[in-house]
Amino acid sequence: MEYRYLGRSGLKVSTLTMGTMTFGGSEKIGNTSRADAARQVDMCLDAGINLYDTANVYNAGVSEEILGDILAENGRRQKALIATKVRFKMGDGPNEIGLSRHHIIAQCKASLQRLKTDVIDLYQVHEWDGQTPIEETMEALDTLVRHGHVRYIGCSNYSGWHISKALAAARERAGERFVSQQIHYTLHSREAEYELVPISQDQGLGILVWSPLAGGLLSGKYRRDGGPDSGRHVGGFREPPVYDWDRLYDIVDVIVAIAGERGVSGAQVALAWTLGRVGVSSVIIGGRSQAQFQDNLAAADLALSVDERARLDAVSQPPLLYPYWHQSFTAQDRLGKIDLDLIGPYAEDFKRG
C-alpha cells in the first residue's frame, strides 16, 4: 500500500480509504452488519489501509457506533485513523443542524462517544452552511484542535470560493486551516478540475474522493444492454446523478475494454485512473460484500499505462470552460495536463497566458 501526505500536513494516509456509509444502513445504500463490517475492516487493515471515513449523519450515528466498536477491539484503533463529519440534522431542536459553534462542539462530543475514542484524527465539515458566519465555524474547529479532541480539520462538498473564505478566516486568526477536502471526482464527473483541483494544488489541500465508482456505475457491471439485478442504482439510489447516460456508457465501454486487455475488473481500472490524478491523496472505497472489497483493494497495485490513461482521458473529457483555462494556466501547464488541440479557438489565447 502506498501512503501519501494529506495536503501540507505531516499526516500520511493510505491511497485507499475505507468508507463506512453502509454500516447499519438500508437495502437502498447497502446494509452491512456488525459481523460483516468487522471482517471488512480486518481485510482493509491487513491490506495496509489506515484511514476509515464515516459521518455522524450516516444511519443516524449507527455507522460511527459500529466503527467505534470494531476499532476498540484487538488493538485495531492503534492502526487506524478516523475521519468523520458534521453539518446535517441530528435532532429536532433548532440548533441540532448546521455549522454553528454550538452544533459543531456538541456533535464532536457525541461522535467521540459513539466512536469510543478520545480524539478524531480528521474532522470534516460536511457541506457549506450559508447561515453561519464562516469565522464562527473555523473558530469552533480551531477550539477542538487546541483542546485535543481533533487532530486535523477538512471540508467536504465545498466550492472553490467556500474554501477560499474558510482559509482566509483561519489565516486572519492564525487558526487551524483545512488540510483536505472530500469531493466527488470520477471519470464520469470531472468538474472538480475547473476549481477544486486547482485550489487544492494552490493551497496545499489533500483530495479525498468519495464514491469513486459513482455508486457502482463505473464498475463495468452497468451496461447499455442492462445491468445487475441488485445494487444501489437498481434500488433507486440516485447519487451521484447522471445527466447524460450515453456519455456514461461511452466511458464504461473504454473501461471494460482496458479491463479485458489487462485481465482485471472495470472497477480496478476506474479506481486506478482516479488514484493517478493530480492532487488526489486517497479514494474512498466501499462494498456490499467481501468480494467487492477484495477486488477494490487490488486497484492500489494497478498502474495504468500512458496510452491507457490517454484513452480514458479522451472519452471522459469534461466540457471546456474558457475562464477555467486562464485561472488554472500556471499549475496545469506545469503539470503537462493540457492538450492544446482540445481547446480549439482558445489555443492561441492560452499559449499567451
C-alpha positions in Angstrom: 0.0 0.0 0.0 1.3 3.5 -0.9 1.0 6.3 1.6 0.7 10.0 0.7 0.8 13.1 2.7 -2.6 14.7 3.3 -2.1 18.1 1.9 0.6 20.2 3.5 0.2 18.3 6.8 2.6 15.7 8.1 -0.1 13.1 8.2 0.4 10.1 5.9 -2.7 8.3 4.6 -3.2 5.2 2.5 -4.1 5.7 -1.1 -7.3 3.8 -0.4 -9.6 4.8 2.4 -12.4 2.6 3.8 -15.9 4.1 3.6 -18.5 3.0 6.2 -21.7 4.6 5.0 -23.3 1.1 4.6 -22.6 0.1 8.2 -26.0 -0.4 9.7 -27.6 1.0 6.6 -30.6 0.0 4.4 -31.0 -2.0 1.3 -31.1 1.2 -0.7 -27.5 2.0 0.0 -26.3 -1.3 1.4 -26.8 -2.8 4.8 -23.6 -4.1 6.3 -24.0 -6.0 9.6 -21.6 -5.6 12.5 -20.0 -9.0 11.8 -19.5 -8.3 8.1 -18.2 -4.8 8.9 -15.6 -6.3 11.3 -14.4 -8.7 8.5 -14.2 -5.9 6.0 -12.2 -3.7 8.4 -9.8 -6.5 9.1 -9.4 -7.0 5.3 -8.5 -3.3 4.9 -6.2 -3.3 7.9 -4.4 -6.3 6.5 -4.0 -4.6 3.2 -2.5 -1.5 4.8 -5.4 0.9 4.8 -5.1 3.3 7.7 -7.9 5.8 7.1 -11.6 5.0 7.9 -14.2 7.5 6.9 -17.7 7.9 8.4 -20.1 10.7 9.4 -22.4 11.4 12.3 -25.4 11.5 9.9 -24.7 8.1 8.4 -27.6 6.0 9.5 -28.2 8.4 12.4 -24.9 7.6 14.1 -25.1 3.9 13.7 -22.1 3.9 11.3 -20.0 5.6 13.9 -21.1 3.3 16.6 -20.3 0.1 14.6 -16.9 1.5 13.5 -16.1 2.5 17.1 -17.0 -0.9 18.4 -14.8 -2.6 15.8 -11.8 -0.4 16.2 -11.9 -0.6 20.0 -11.3 -4.4 19.9 -8.0 -6.3 19.4 -5.8 -3.2 19.1 -7.3 -2.1 15.8 -7.5 1.6 16.8 -3.8 1.9 17.0 -3.5 1.0 13.3 -6.4 3.3 12.2 -7.1 6.9 11.5 -10.7 8.0 12.0 -12.3 10.6 9.8 -15.9 11.8 10.5 -18.1 14.7 9.6 -20.5 17.3 11.0 -23.2 19.5 9.4 -26.5 17.8 8.9 -29.6 17.5 11.1 -29.1 15.2 14.2 -32.2 16.0 16.2 -35.4 18.0 16.3 -34.1 21.1 18.1 -33.4 24.3 16.1 -29.6 24.1 17.0 -29.2 20.5 16.0 -28.1 21.3 12.5 -25.5 23.4 10.7 -22.0 24.6 11.5 -22.6 26.9 14.4 -20.2 26.7 17.4 -23.0 25.1 19.4 -23.7 22.3 16.9 -20.0 21.6 16.0 -18.8 21.2 19.6 -21.9 19.2 20.7 -21.7 16.8 17.8 -17.9 16.3 18.2 -18.5 15.2 21.7 -21.3 12.8 20.5 -19.1 11.4 17.8 -16.3 10.8 20.2 -18.6 8.8 22.4 -20.0 6.7 19.5 -16.5 6.1 18.1 -15.2 5.1 21.5 -12.1 7.3 21.2 -10.7 10.4 22.8 -9.6 12.0 19.5 -10.9 12.3 16.0 -8.0 12.3 13.5 -9.8 14.2 10.7 -12.9 16.2 11.5 -14.7 17.4 8.3 -17.4 20.0 7.8 -19.8 18.0 5.6 -21.3 20.8 3.5 -21.4 24.6 3.4 -23.7 26.4 5.9 -24.6 29.7 4.4 -26.4 30.9 7.5 -23.5 30.6 10.0 -20.5 33.0 9.7 -17.5 31.1 8.4 -15.4 32.8 11.1 -17.6 31.1 13.8 -17.2 27.7 12.1 -13.5 27.9 11.8 -13.0 29.2 15.3 -15.0 26.3 16.7 -12.9 23.8 14.7 -9.8 25.5 15.9 -11.0 25.2 19.5 -11.5 21.4 19.1 -7.9 21.0 17.8 -6.4 23.2 20.6 -8.3 21.2 23.2 -7.1 17.9 21.8 -10.4 16.5 20.6 -9.5 16.7 16.9 -6.1 16.4 15.2 -6.8 17.8 11.7 -9.7 19.5 10.0 -11.1 19.3 6.5 -14.1 20.1 4.4 -16.4 18.1 2.2 -18.5 19.2 -0.8 -17.3 22.8 -0.7 -17.0 25.0 -3.7 -13.8 26.9 -4.5 -15.0 30.2 -3.1 -16.2 28.4 0.1 -12.7 27.1 0.6 -11.1 30.4 -0.1 -13.4 32.1 2.5 -12.6 29.4 5.1 -8.9 29.6 4.6 -8.9 33.3 4.8 -10.9 33.3 8.0 -8.4 30.8 9.6 -5.5 32.9 8.4 -6.9 36.1 9.9 -7.0 34.5 13.4 -3.8 32.4 13.0 -6.1 29.4 13.5 -6.1 25.8 12.2 -6.7 25.5 8.4 -8.2 22.8 6.3 -5.7 20.1 5.3 -8.1 18.3 2.9 -11.3 18.4 1.0 -13.5 15.5 0.2 -15.1 15.7 -3.2 -16.8 13.7 -5.9 -14.3 13.2 -8.8 -14.5 10.3 -11.3 -14.1 9.6 -14.9 -17.7 10.5 -15.3 -17.6 13.6 -13.1 -14.5 15.7 -13.8 -16.0 19.1 -13.0 -13.6 19.2 -10.0 -10.9 20.1 -12.5 -12.5 23.5 -13.0 -11.9 24.9 -9.5 -11.5 22.3 -6.8 -8.3 20.6 -8.1 -6.6 23.9 -8.9 -7.4 25.4 -5.4 -6.2 22.2 -3.8 -2.9 22.5 -5.6 -2.5 26.1 -4.9 -3.5 26.0 -1.2 -2.0 22.6 -0.3 -5.1 20.6 0.4 -5.2 16.8 0.0 -8.1 15.5 -2.0 -10.2 12.6 -0.7 -12.6 11.2 -3.3 -16.0 9.9 -2.3 -17.9 7.4 -4.5 -15.0 6.9 -6.9 -17.1 4.3 -8.8 -20.2 6.5 -9.0 -22.2 4.1 -6.8 -21.0 1.2 -9.0 -21.8 2.8 -12.3 -18.2 2.8 -13.4 -17.5 -0.8 -12.2 -18.4 -2.2 -15.6 -21.4 -4.1 -14.4 -23.9 -1.5 -15.7 -24.0 -1.5 -19.5 -26.2 -0.2 -22.3 -27.9 -3.5 -22.6 -28.7 -3.9 -18.9 -27.2 -4.4 -15.5 -27.3 -6.5 -12.4 -30.5 -7.4 -10.5 -29.3 -5.7 -7.4 -27.2 -2.7 -6.4 -27.7 0.9 -5.4 -28.9 2.2 -8.7 -31.2 -0.8 -9.1 -32.8 0.1 -5.7 -33.4 3.7 -6.7 -30.3 5.4 -5.2 -29.5 8.4 -7.4 -26.3 9.7 -6.0 -24.3 10.8 -7.9 -26.8 11.9 -10.6 -26.3 11.0 -14.2 -27.3 13.7 -16.8 -26.0 12.0 -19.9 -26.3 8.3 -19.9 -24.9 7.9 -23.4 -21.7 9.6 -22.3 -21.6 7.4 -19.2 -21.8 4.3 -21.3 -19.1 5.5 -23.7 -16.8 5.8 -20.7 -17.8 2.4 -19.4 -17.1 0.9 -22.8 -13.5 2.1 -22.6 -13.1 1.0 -19.0 -14.4 -2.5 -19.9 -12.1 -2.7 -22.9 -9.0 -1.8 -20.9 -10.0 -4.1 -18.1 -10.3 -7.0 -20.6 -6.9 -6.3 -22.0 -5.3 -6.2 -18.6 -7.2 -9.1 -17.1 -8.6 -7.0 -14.3 -12.0 -5.7 -13.3 -13.6 -2.5 -14.6 -13.7 -1.2 -11.0 -9.9 -1.5 -10.7 -9.4 0.5 -13.9 -11.7 3.3 -12.8 -10.1 3.4 -9.3 -6.6 3.4 -10.7 -7.4 6.3 -13.0 -8.6 8.4 -10.1 -5.6 7.5 -7.9 -3.3 8.8 -10.7 -5.0 12.2 -10.9 -3.1 15.3 -9.7 -3.6 16.2 -6.1 -5.5 13.0 -5.1 -4.4 11.7 -1.7 -6.8 8.8 -1.3 -10.0 7.4 -2.8 -12.8 6.1 -0.5 -13.9 2.5 -1.3 -16.9 0.6 -0.1 -18.8 -2.5 -0.9 -21.7 -4.7 -0.1 -19.6 -7.8 0.0 -16.1 -9.0 0.9 -15.6 -9.9 -2.8 -16.2 -6.3 -3.8 -13.8 -5.1 -1.2 -11.1 -7.6 -2.2 -11.5 -6.5 -5.8 -11.3 -2.8 -5.0 -8.2 -3.3 -2.8 -6.3 -4.7 -5.8 -6.6 -1.3 -7.5 -3.9 0.0 -5.2 -1.3 -2.0 -7.2 -2.7 -1.4 -10.7 -0.5 1.1 -12.8 -2.2 2.2 -16.0 0.0 2.9 -19.0 0.3 6.4 -20.6 -1.8 5.0 -23.6 -4.5 3.6 -21.3 -4.8 6.9 -19.4 -5.0 8.8 -22.7 -7.9 6.7 -23.9 -9.7 7.2 -20.6 -9.0 10.9 -20.6 -10.2 11.4 -24.2 -13.6 9.6 -23.7 -14.2 11.4 -20.3 -13.1 14.9 -21.2 -15.4 17.4 -19.5 -16.9 20.4 -21.3 -14.3 23.2 -21.7 -15.0 26.4 -19.8 -12.9 29.3 -21.2 -12.3 31.1 -17.9 -11.1 27.9 -16.3 -8.0 27.7 -18.6 -6.8 31.1 -17.6 -7.5 30.6 -13.9 -5.5 27.3 -13.8 -2.9 28.0 -16.5 0.2 28.0 -14.4 -0.4 24.9 -12.4 -2.0 22.9 -15.2 0.7 23.8 -17.8 3.5 23.0 -15.4 2.0 19.6 -14.8 1.6 18.9 -18.5 -2.1 18.2 -18.3 -3.5 20.4 -21.0 -3.9 19.3 -24.6 -4.0 22.5 -26.6 -5.6 20.7 -29.5 -8.7 20.3 -27.4 -9.1 24.0 -26.7 -9.8 24.8 -30.3 -10.3 28.6 -30.9 -8.9 29.4 -27.4 -5.5 27.8 -28.0 -3.6 30.9 -29.0 -5.0 32.9 -26.1 -4.0 30.1 -23.8 -0.4 29.9 -25.1 -0.1 33.7 -24.4 -1.4 33.1 -20.9 
